[in-house]
Amino acid sequence: MEIFFEFLFELYAELVMLAVPEKTKSKTVKILAACLVALVLFGVLFLFGFGVERVNAGHTATGALCIAGAVLLGLAQLIAGLCLSGKSE
């Protein structure tokens, strides 16, 4: 199970990094995009972990909302990364 989560995290990280432009005129844009991607990634992980903790504590509705929010935010980030990478090439 641990190998599955490691693979899933690496795949997610690779897909998310598509949002960072490779060919830009400025290094600042690339650094800001990478920082934004990392910030959202840590936010998704925190929200998912918090949701799992709430479910384990017995607050099923709150935990399920947090987990669903993390999944939706992660999917939105992946879709935005794929859309942005398609326009830059």
N, C-alpha and C positions, 0 to 999 in steps of 0.2 A: 504494500500500500504506500509506503514511503517513497518508493521509486516512481510510482504513478504520480504522486503529488510533485515530486521534483521535476519530472518530465513536463507536467502540465504548467508548472511555474516557468520553466525555461521557454516553453513554446509561447506562453503569454508574453513574456519579456521580449522575445524576438519580434513578435507581431506588433507589440506596442512601440518598439524602437523604429518601426517604419514611419512613424509620425515625425521623426527627427530628420530634417532635410540634410542630404549629403552634399549637394552642390548649392552652396549659398554664397552670396557676396560678402557676408559678414559672419565672423565667428560668434558674435554676440547672439545672433538669431539661433544658431545651433546650440549654444550653451543654454539659452533660455528655454528652448524647446525640450532639451534633455532634462532640465530641472523640473519643468512642468510635468513631463511624463513620469519622472520619479516621484514627484509629490502626489500625483493622482494614483500611482501604483501603490504607494504606502497607505494612502487613504482607503483604497479598496481593500487592502489586506487588513487594515485596522477595523474597518466596518464589518468585514466578514468575521473576523475573530471576535468582535464584540457581539455580533449576532449569535454565534455559536455559544458564547458564554451565557447570553441571556436565555437561550433555549435550555441549556444545562441547568440554569437556575430556576427553571419552571415558568418563565415568562415567554411562552411560545409565540404569541402574537407579535410582541416587540422583536423577538429574535428573528422570526420569519421575515418581518419587514426590513430589518437590517441586512439580512442575507440577500433578500430580493433586491434591495437597493445596491448592494455591492456587485451583484451579478449584472444588473442593468447598467451601472456605471462602467463596469469592466467591458461590457459589450459595446457601449457607446464609445469608449476609448479605442477599442479595436477597430470599429467601423470608421472612426475619424482617422485613425492611422492609415488604414487601407485607402481611404479616399484621398488623403493628402499625399500619400506616396505615389498614387496613380497620376496626379496632376504634375508632380515634379519631374517625371521622366519624359 
